Amino acid sequence: MKDLDKTLFNIDISTMSPREGSLLVAEPFLSDEHFNHAVISLIDYSPEGSSMGIVMNRTSGYTLGQLVEGFADDVDIPVYFGGPMSRNRMFYIHRLGDLFNGAVEIMPGLWIGGDYNQVLQYVRDGYPSDDLIRFFIGYSGWDAGQLESEVREHVWAVTNPLSPEQMLRDSDDTYWHKVVRQMGSQYRGWQMQPMFPAAN
């Protein structure tokens, strides 16, 4: 029984230090409405300053057609919830860095941002978006020392990013489980926890 308890409830696992490009994976009991089973791509990180990340897997229920002026309502490309800060601002992470002026590479083969008008024209022209570009409203942010404190308190496990293709594939709980699987056998117990434990 002791071994089973350790498998199911162990969140006190050593973890790597945060760095730009790494993933923050919410521990399974984190009940915050914004970050339950969240996977965050750490876009900008400074141990002495603020840090910024984008929640990669939380669907918002909105589409580009509903949120962006100039698109028809039937443009059903999903928009994700990047975090609780600046929710009136849109971000996009993509594998199309050569197409959009000003895009910033956050890991090999994956970029954030770029010329907004070029991005919109890409969509209007009917080019594919699945596994190539993902849109977000809002972002997640930490003041100096805050993220390090949360990692020490095991709010987040820090792990390496997925491949660029996998970073833009799947959503919600499926995405979280995909990342946890690649984190190793010591995290096997995390996958046995329901997304909302109180409902179990």
N, C-alpha and C positions, 0 to 999 in steps of 0.2 A: 504493500500500500504506500509505503514511504517513497519508493521509486516512481510509482504512478503519480503521486502528488508532485514530485520534483519535475516530472515530464509535463504535467498539465499546467502547473502554476509558476514555474521558474521564469522569472523575468530578470533576475539578477545575474545577467550574463555580460561578461566583459565585451566591450564594443570598440571599434576603431574611432579615432577622433574625427570630428566633422572637417570637411574640406569642400571646396567648390567642386560640383559635379557629383558628389556622393548623394545617397538617398537616406532620408530619415524615415524610419518605419515605425508607426505608432505601436506601442505595446498593446496586447489584446484587450486589456481592461480599461484603456483610456476612453472615457465616456463623453468627452467634450464633443458637442454637436458638430463642430467644424472639423475635428481631427479623429473621430472614431474610425479605426482601420484606414487611416490615411497613409499615403506614401508621398513624401515631399522630395522634389528635386531641389537640391541646394544650389541656387543660382549664383549667389554672391555671399562670401563668407570672410569675416575678419575677426580673429580672436580678440582684438582690441576695440572693435567697433561693432556696428550693427550688421545683421545678416538678413538675407532674403531668400525665400524659397517659393516654389509653386506646388500646390497639391495636384498630383498628376491624375488621380483616379476618382475624384468626386464629381459625379454628373450634377448639373444644375437644374436640369429639366427644361432649359431654354435652348433655342437654336439661333444660328446667325440670322436667319430670316426674321426672327422675333426681336432681336436686339440691335441689329445694325441697320441704320438708315440707308436706303438705296437698294436693299435686297428685297426680293419678293418673299412673302410669308412662307412659300413652299421650299425655300432654301433650308433644308433640314439638317445641316451640319451641326452636331451638338456643340454646345459651349459648356466648359467645365468650370467648377468652382475652385479657383486657385488659392483662396484664403480669405480671411475676414477683413483685410486691409485694402483700401482703395477699390471698393467693389464697383465703382463707376468707371473703372479703367480696364481695358482689355489687353491681354498678353497673348502671345502665340509662340509655341515651341514646335520646331519643325526639322525636317531633313532636307531642306531646300535652300541652304545657305547661299549657293551660287546665284539663285534667282532674285533674291531680295537685297537691295543695297542696304548696308549698315547692320546686317544680321551679325550677332555675336556668338561665336562658337562656345558652348558650355561644356562640351566633351567631344571627342572625335566623332564626327558625323551627325552632331545634333546642335542646333542653333536656337537662339531666342531672338525675337524681334526682327527688325528689318523694315524697309519702307512700307508704310501702311497702305498706300495707294496701290503699290505693286501686289501686295498680298490680296487686297480686295479684287483687283483685276484678275488675279490667278483664279479666284473662286468664281467670279462672273464668267470667265471663259470656260468653265466647266471642267477644269483639270481635277484629278483625283485628290482627295484629302485623307482617306483612310490610311493609317499608319505613316502618313507623310507630314501632316500638320494638325496640331490640336490647339484649340482656342480656349482661353480662360478669362474669367472675370475675377479680379482681386488677386492678392498675393498674401503670403505669410511672412511675418517679420519678427525679428528678435533684437532687443537692445544688447549692448555690450555685456558679455558674461551670461546672458539669459539662456542662450542655447546650450552652452557648456553645462550650466546648472541642470537643465532638463535632461541632458544626456546622462549626467552622473546619477540623477534620480530615476533613471530608466524609464522616462517618458518615451524616449526614442531609442531605437537601435540604429546604428549608422552602418551602412553597407555600401558596396560598390554599385554603380549603375548597371542597368541591363544594357543589352545591345540597343542601338538607336531604334531599330524596328520594334523591339519589345517595349521600349519606353513609351511608344505611341499606340500601343495595342492593349485592348481590354479596359475594364473600368470597374469602379466600386470594389466590392469585396473580392471579386475574381482577381483583380490586379494585386491587391494586398497579399492574397494567398500565393500568387505567382512569385512575388518578390520574396516572401518568407521561405518558400521552397528552395530558392537559390541561396539562402543564407546558411544552410547547413543543418545537420541532424540535431544540433543542440536546440534548435528552434521548433522542433517537430511538435511539441506540445502547444505552441501558439495556434497551430492550425486546427486544434480540437476545440478552440473557444468560439462561441457564437459571436456574431457581430454586436449584438445587444444582449449581454449576459442576463440582464434583469428580466428579459422576455423568455428566458429558457426555463 
